[in-house]
Amino acid sequence: MRHRSFRDGGSEDYAKGIVCYDRIEPEAALILLDAKQIVEARTIARCCLENLYWIVGLAEDGDNFVEQMAG
């Protein structure tokens, strides 16, 4: 599968999607904690950290990072 180039918005589209999820996930984790669903809250917290990794990778390497992760 060929990814769009950075100039075509390929990496930028990935980043926008990640940021959208990252705005929702912390609130969801808190709701789950209030409901005593600890495992589920920890899973979402881990996803937030993974999203941070993706955002930094996209900011630093753009399409090159996408290609590496798509493997």
Backbone as CSV, one residue per row, in Angstrom:
resi,resn,N_x,N_y,N_z,CA_x,CA_y,CA_z,C_x,C_y,C_z
1,MET,0.838,-1.182,0.000,0.000,0.000,0.000,0.882,1.244,0.000
2,ARG,0.645,2.125,-0.931,1.425,3.347,-1.022,0.733,4.450,-0.234
3,HIS,1.503,5.118,0.604,0.970,6.230,1.397,1.178,7.524,0.634
4,ARG,0.276,8.444,0.852,0.430,9.747,0.216,1.660,10.446,0.755
5,SER,2.184,11.356,-0.023,3.382,12.067,0.416,3.014,13.114,1.458
6,PHE,4.033,13.589,2.149,3.825,14.602,3.173,3.197,15.846,2.569
7,ARG,3.608,16.205,1.368,3.062,17.395,0.709,1.584,17.234,0.370
8,ASP,1.138,15.995,0.157,-0.271,15.749,-0.153,-1.123,15.652,1.100
9,GLY,-0.523,15.810,2.249,-1.261,15.751,3.500,-1.284,14.376,4.125
10,GLY,-0.510,13.414,3.630,-0.516,12.059,4.164,-0.192,12.014,5.640
11,SER,0.989,12.450,6.020,1.397,12.440,7.424,0.555,13.398,8.244
12,GLU,0.179,14.493,7.640,-0.640,15.468,8.345,-2.006,14.878,8.686
13,ASP,-2.564,14.092,7.769,-3.848,13.443,8.040,-3.733,12.462,9.200
14,TYR,-2.646,11.705,9.244,-2.426,10.793,10.370,-2.373,11.581,11.679
15,ALA,-1.630,12.671,11.670,-1.469,13.476,12.881,-2.807,14.049,13.342
16,LYS,-3.608,14.530,12.413,-4.919,15.087,12.775,-5.805,14.024,13.414
17,GLY,-5.780,12.827,12.853,-6.581,11.746,13.419,-6.145,11.383,14.821
18,ILE,-4.842,11.330,15.036,-4.312,10.984,16.360,-4.687,12.048,17.378
19,VAL,-4.575,13.300,16.989,-4.900,14.390,17.917,-6.378,14.335,18.294
20,CYS,-7.251,13.996,17.353,-8.685,13.889,17.664,-8.921,12.820,18.724
21,TYR,-8.305,11.665,18.553,-8.465,10.606,19.548,-7.866,11.019,20.885
22,ASP,-6.724,11.681,20.823,-6.027,12.026,22.056,-6.788,13.063,22.880
23,ARG,-7.683,13.794,22.276,-8.493,14.754,23.022,-9.616,14.058,23.777
24,ILE,-10.053,12.899,23.291,-11.173,12.170,23.873,-10.707,11.145,24.911
25,GLU,-9.587,10.502,24.644,-9.147,9.369,25.461,-8.900,9.699,26.933
26,PRO,-8.254,10.809,27.284,-8.047,11.073,28.721,-9.360,11.185,29.497
27,GLU,-10.354,11.811,28.903,-11.659,11.927,29.567,-12.297,10.545,29.726
28,ALA,-12.172,9.717,28.687,-12.721,8.359,28.762,-12.037,7.559,29.866
29,ALA,-10.727,7.729,29.996,-9.995,7.011,31.045,-10.482,7.419,32.428
30,LEU,-10.746,8.693,32.614,-11.252,9.162,33.910,-12.650,8.616,34.197
31,ILE,-13.491,8.566,33.190,-14.834,8.000,33.362,-14.729,6.529,33.755
32,LEU,-13.824,5.806,33.098,-13.640,4.393,33.425,-13.100,4.215,34.842
33,LEU,-12.193,5.080,35.264,-11.687,5.004,36.636,-12.808,5.221,37.647
34,ASP,-13.670,6.206,37.376,-14.804,6.455,38.267,-15.728,5.242,38.353
35,ALA,-15.799,4.482,37.251,-16.649,3.288,37.209,-15.919,2.046,37.716
36,LYS,-14.710,2.255,38.259,-13.886,1.155,38.803,-13.480,0.134,37.741
37,GLN,-13.367,0.578,36.503,-12.912,-0.286,35.416,-11.441,0.032,35.151
38,ILE,-10.613,-0.440,36.060,-9.199,-0.081,36.094,-8.444,-0.587,34.867
39,VAL,-8.667,-1.835,34.500,-7.938,-2.413,33.360,-8.237,-1.629,32.093
40,GLU,-9.497,-1.307,31.883,-9.882,-0.560,30.686,-9.282,0.848,30.700
41,ALA,-9.268,1.484,31.874,-8.678,2.825,31.995,-7.181,2.782,31.705
42,ARG,-6.505,1.740,32.199,-5.070,1.611,31.932,-4.798,1.389,30.453
43,THR,-5.665,0.647,29.799,-5.507,0.414,28.352,-5.602,1.727,27.592
44,ILE,-6.568,2.557,27.946,-6.714,3.848,27.275,-5.533,4.760,27.601
45,ALA,-5.061,4.720,28.845,-3.889,5.527,29.204,-2.673,5.111,28.375
46,ARG,-2.511,3.808,28.177,-1.411,3.328,27.340,-1.565,3.830,25.908
47,CYS,-2.801,3.851,25.413,-3.043,4.365,24.059,-2.649,5.841,23.949
48,CYS,-2.881,6.608,25.008,-2.473,8.021,25.003,-0.959,8.139,24.857
49,LEU,-0.224,7.282,25.562,1.237,7.303,25.452,1.688,6.873,24.056
50,GLU,1.017,5.875,23.487,1.349,5.451,22.131,1.069,6.570,21.133
51,ASN,-0.027,7.291,21.346,-0.339,8.419,20.467,0.738,9.492,20.542
52,LEU,1.268,9.716,21.736,2.353,10.682,21.891,3.559,10.257,21.060
53,TYR,3.880,8.962,21.102,4.976,8.430,20.294,4.730,8.703,18.808
54,TRP,3.521,8.446,18.351,3.185,8.686,16.944,3.282,10.176,16.599
55,ILE,2.772,11.034,17.449,2.797,12.474,17.164,4.239,12.977,17.051
56,VAL,5.097,12.545,17.975,6.504,12.957,17.918,7.161,12.406,16.651
57,GLY,6.909,11.140,16.342,7.480,10.544,15.132,7.031,11.254,13.871
58,LEU,5.754,11.596,13.803,5.243,12.314,12.638,5.825,13.717,12.556
59,ALA,5.962,14.378,13.686,6.511,15.735,13.690,7.971,15.746,13.262
60,GLU,8.717,14.726,13.678,10.147,14.693,13.372,10.458,14.146,11.988
61,ASP,9.728,13.112,11.546,10.108,12.416,10.311,9.023,12.333,9.247
62,GLY,7.822,12.795,9.529,6.758,12.836,8.535,6.512,11.512,7.841
63,ASP,6.551,11.541,6.509,6.260,10.348,5.711,7.218,9.219,5.966
64,ASN,8.468,9.534,6.255,9.456,8.500,6.537,9.010,7.666,7.735
65,PHE,8.482,8.323,8.758,7.976,7.623,9.931,6.778,6.750,9.564
66,VAL,5.872,7.262,8.739,4.703,6.493,8.319,5.142,5.241,7.585
67,GLU,6.101,5.384,6.682,6.605,4.224,5.935,7.208,3.186,6.863
68,GLN,7.981,3.629,7.859,8.592,2.692,8.813,7.527,1.963,9.617
69,MET,6.502,2.661,10.057,5.481,2.032,10.877,4.577,1.115,10.044
70,ALA,4.378,1.451,8.782,3.554,0.615,7.906,4.284,-0.650,7.501
71,GLY,5.617,-0.592,7.617,6.492,-1.722,7.414,6.375,-2.456,6.176
